Amino acid sequence: MLRAVEGSLDRPSAARVYDYFIGGNHNYAIDRAFGDKVRARLPLIPDSAVACRQFLGRAVRYASKAGIRQYVDIGSGLPTAGNVHEVADEARPEQDTTVVYIDNEPIALAHSQLLLADTADPDRHRAIAGDLLEPIDLWERVAETGVIDFEEPVALVINAVLHFIKDEQRPHPALDFYRDQLAPGSYLIMCQLTDENPADDEERRALDDLKAYYETTTNPGQYRSREEFLKFYGDFELVEPGLVYAPEWHPDENALFADAPSKSRILAAVARKP
């Protein structure tokens, strides 16, 4: 469901808290106070947010070098360094990639539209409103932009989004729909917060507290295990190294948690449609 601005300012927003954690400036006092509360309880969570963003950059770079020239980024959030169109254009000097950013939070959408107006190519890059859980409407809106050719491979990005959607909201039928719409050779890029295999009882309690904290935001959600997360990929073929902690997916010299990937608590994978 698309949100109104008024309803997105009275509680912390996951998108704005994420922006705060990764060093952005599109957030408010209520988001920063919440972020500080989370940081006090789980000091590594802000770095986990950065690890999500780093994974996104590496995955987009991989897909671009594999020949993907179209991206649909659902739940794109607030613009910050390393946006999909920037990474894709850097990876493909031809600058022939098209990107559609989609969010259901009005503030995130407004900032994305302003960013694209200032720094992007309006013929190739768009930001629109849409809700992952309303897939038919969302896909029609993507089609209306005219910048995505659904007959050709697309990289569908759903990064740092699914842990803010509970199973009771029926994300699985939505993902089934999106996978069906993609042409062969398309990629699916996703990550998910997990509470699987905590290091000790204290981390288990801290992760439980984190979940309880987010119940007070505009975006409560749930953790998922590897097995649960893997179901979102359907019959797509996982790209090596498969489903791993985000810092383990094609790491580079900047990857956080390189010495202890599980501390990131972020599962990630890229899969290709046969």
Helices and strands as residue ranges (DSSP letters): G 6-8, H 14-21, H 29-41, H 45-65, E 70-74, H 84-91, E 98-103, H 106-119, E 125-129, H 135-145, E 155-158, G 162-164, G 167-169, H 171-181, E 187-193, H 201-214, H 226-230, G 231-233, E 237-238, E 244-245, G 246-248, G 261-264, E 266-272
